[in-house]
Amino acid sequence: MSLGREDMLRELELLPVWRARLPAPANLSSVTIAQPASVVEAEVATEAITPVVEPVVQVVSEPLEIETPIAQPLQTPPEVLPELEADSPAVAAEPLVQTPWLLYCPQASDTQSQQLLQNIMRALQLPLEQVSLYQQDLQLTQVNTRFCVLFGLEQANQFLATEYAHLAAVRGQILTYGDMMVVITHHPQAMLDNPLLKREVWHDLCLLLAKNTDVAT
């Protein structure tokens, strides 16, 4: 069964369709070209078909403000944190050097300087386990030794945190720092430049060797 125009409008819930009421031809004072009823009905039907539909999406004139929650820092339960005693002593770092003898000579990486240092160690005639040859930067607080030989004035000032201006003022004697006896002598590079300085270096070493003999006896 075919649906007519009114049936279609009824299905779309657009009835009733209002029809234009045409005036009687006898009352016309002038010649008027009347539009067919079908055209008028089509216009009325068009107005009826266009319903006013409320917008589904509400237009927001101002942007929505989304509150971002502020992240709270994680709190460790009190029982997880270890309790520190106010009077507990700090743990002291273990000294890097703990042999009876220390030969401290940084900035001597060339082959000739290394060979000269090896000759000095053999000339001391000390057990190898009692001697440490250290060639990295070191501080006085990092060693626990009895006899210390510092090669070079600049290196000695860095090790002792001192400001000695001239090597001649401090070499040829034993300096005491607590229980440690120290001699400051020439750097291997200076001995290579002036071989006569080797005699002075050996003299400085003999000062400590004599003290080492006294301790042994």
Secondary structure, 3 states (H helix, E strand, C coil): CCCCHHHHHHHCCCCCCCCCCCCCHHHCCCCCCCCCHHHHHHHHHHHHHCCCCCCCCCCCCCCCCCCCCCCCCCCCCCCCCCCCCCCCCCCCCCCCECCCEEEECCCCCCHHHHHHHHHHHHHHCCCHHHEEEECCCCCHHHECCCEEEEECHHHHHHHHCCCCCCHHHCCCCCEEECCEEEEEECCHHHHHHCCCHHHHHHHHHHHHHHHHHHHHC
